[in-house]
Amino acid sequence: MPQVHFTANIQRHVSCPPGEVAGATVREALEAVFVGNPRARGYVLDDQGALRKHMVVFVDGQQIRDRVGLSDAVSPSARIHVMQALSGG
């Protein structure tokens, strides 16, 4: 099953322990995490269910392409990393 990991920076704001979940897409995997953690859902996704602008998700080291539908495929052995996007200048 895919593994979902949240960075320590996110965990400062909301508890999101890593875990293995069922899911064939990023959306399915994240929703499986959020079933037991609705507060994390509100932190990661906006009210339309899209990834918040300050968040980024990587699957096996590659940034996802679909930030709205979260339809990027994940394999059963995938490692999904959710983190806050960094900016600066």
C-alpha positions in Angstrom: 0.0 0.0 0.0 1.2 3.6 -0.6 3.0 5.3 2.2 2.0 8.9 3.1 4.5 11.1 4.9 4.0 14.7 6.1 6.9 16.9 6.8 7.9 18.0 10.4 7.0 21.5 9.5 3.3 20.5 8.8 3.3 18.4 12.0 4.1 21.6 14.0 0.6 22.8 13.0 -1.4 19.6 12.8 -0.6 16.0 13.8 -0.2 13.9 10.7 1.7 10.6 11.5 3.0 8.7 8.5 1.0 5.7 7.5 0.1 3.2 4.8 -3.2 3.6 3.1 -5.2 2.2 0.2 -5.4 4.2 -3.0 -4.6 4.2 -6.7 -4.5 8.0 -7.0 -3.1 10.8 -4.9 -6.7 11.8 -4.0 -7.6 8.3 -2.9 -4.5 8.0 -0.7 -4.9 11.4 0.9 -8.6 11.0 1.5 -7.8 7.7 3.2 -5.5 9.6 5.6 -8.1 12.4 6.1 -10.9 10.0 7.1 -9.3 9.7 10.5 -7.8 13.2 10.5 -10.2 15.9 9.1 -8.1 18.7 10.6 -5.2 17.6 8.3 -7.5 17.7 5.3 -8.4 21.3 6.0 -4.7 22.2 6.3 -3.7 20.5 3.1 -6.7 21.0 0.9 -8.9 24.0 0.2 -12.7 24.1 0.5 -13.0 22.8 -3.1 -10.7 19.8 -2.4 -7.8 21.2 -4.4 -4.3 21.3 -3.0 -3.7 24.6 -1.2 -1.3 27.0 -2.9 1.3 26.7 -0.1 1.3 22.9 -0.2 3.2 20.5 -2.6 2.9 16.7 -3.0 5.6 14.4 -4.4 5.1 10.8 -5.4 8.3 8.8 -5.5 10.3 12.0 -5.8 8.2 13.6 -8.6 6.0 16.6 -8.0 2.3 15.8 -8.9 0.9 17.5 -11.9 -2.8 17.6 -11.0 -3.1 20.0 -8.1 -6.9 20.3 -8.4 -8.2 16.8 -9.0 -5.2 15.0 -7.5 -5.6 12.3 -10.1 -1.9 11.4 -10.4 -1.6 7.6 -10.2 0.2 5.9 -7.3 1.5 2.4 -7.2 1.1 0.1 -4.3 4.7 0.7 -3.3 4.5 4.5 -3.8 5.9 7.0 -1.2 3.8 10.1 -1.1 5.4 13.2 0.6 3.2 16.2 1.6 5.1 19.4 2.4 4.7 23.1 2.5 6.0 24.8 -0.6 8.9 27.2 0.1 9.4 30.5 -1.5 11.8 33.3 -1.1 13.8 35.9 -2.8 
